[in-house]
């Protein structure tokens, strides 16, 4: 038993996309087999965050990114405190990326632009904001339309692939009205879909672990990870058997990880274009740590690493960084 105190952090505020209670408990059980003290803290406000810091854990396993200082103002308008920044200020180590690395997940266009600025492949795009809606573009149909700042495939459905200007304007309008979000419009990538876990190794090298996500075709014949597919759990997760393709996916994922300033671990999503070339879709620098999540399946399918060993590996990265800092 290692004499370290670890706190797992989540929230009861579902708008914050915090780690689910089942995942928190699974992580607690896994870590309790190796570490002397493991607890779970729910952080919903600044008082909870202050109480967490007062406990002085050796490491915080982050299951959320931020808190709202004034929830009554709503998510977009409330002042926010990033947990990683707050913990850093108080000298407490945590797992994963810093605030700058995490913020990129909530701004998909900014992530795409950073990737493209690094000379990495991502499809052409434009943005239609709520405040200044625009439908003018020089992209080639079909296009794919989704919210700029929502996760979990929210706003992604059979109407997300558009083939005409009228369909485009209707989907943009729906995202503005139904989700209160700006719309990201991209040239549609018609090929297969993949997710790649990228994890730092003890050597300092980055290890990439790709999986294919095969979704059933919708009524238009398109296959992608929509909200309905996720809810039905109807996608299949497959090993990437083609060595050349696996190398291309891994190289792009590592390049994206570095371009976005990620740390410790992340999950990078991509699709193939019509020519079979991998293209970046979006990044998740705080992927879910559930036993059924894509991250855990990346570990299991590529290296036969079980759930508990994955959790221990991620925890060790945070503790190792804390040790080098101290």
Phi, psi and omega in degrees: 000126182272132185280074177226149180249120184237133175246134175260130188244134174215188181219156173268357180272103185294338180294341181274003180053043182282162178302136181292154181301321179298321178291319178302316181292321179296320178293318179300315180298316181297314184286331182294341178284345184237329186251146189296322183221124179226125180233172177234128179239131174264122182245107179249342183207180185294329178295320177295322180292320176297320179295323177298313180298323180296336179287340178053056177290157175288333181204142172249125173272108186283125174241016179199163186256321189206169172236159177261128180283335179221078184304333181298335179281350183091163185300314186290324188264341181289141169300148185234153172237121176280127182300320181298318177297314183296316179294320178300316180298332182258013173070028181249129182284154180212163180276149170084199188283160175281181186300319181296320179291327180282326184298334184295335180294327182274006179221080185300320177298320179296321178296315178301317183293321177299318179296315180292325177295334177273012178065032176254154189283127170205148187288153178298150187207168165212168183239137172246112182272157177295318183290326179225075181301139176220144180236359181280140181195169174235026179277164180260129174291151001284155179240161178240130186238130180209163176295150182281339192225020181245143178256188176064023181063021177298135179082002181254119183209191183297340179272001182288329175270119184243144186245356182213166180296323180293320177294321179299311182296324179293318182289319176301314180299322180294320179294316177300313187282316188275330186244354180060032185237151167294160182249134174258124182244124183233154169295130187289134177263114191273355185272193184289158184250143183221156170228139186233118172282136175237125186226135177289138177259166179303328181289346186096351177282158178258131179255127179253138183227095184276149167225154174263139176247108184258109181263148176294149180290143176274188184292344177266359180088007180267143179240115176201167186277087180273173176299320181294320179295317179298316182297321180279349182054043187262359177281155174252143178248123189236153172288150175267107187273331182287114186296320181294317178296318180300320178295319180294316178298317181294318181296317179295317181297317179294319177299318179294315178308313181288319181296328182268001177070031179288161182219142176072293183203156178195171175232128184247126181259143182205162175226163173270143173278186183296342179263002179086016179267130178296140181223134182294136173254297179200167183238149175233096182282355172227067182293155180299144181252037176275161181289343181254002183288164180296326180298311182295327179286332172299314179298312186293315185289322184275325186225013178054036178268124181284171185301310183298320179293326176296312180299318180295321180296317180294319178297319181298323179300316178295317180293323179295319178293322178296322179293319180291329179288322182280000000 
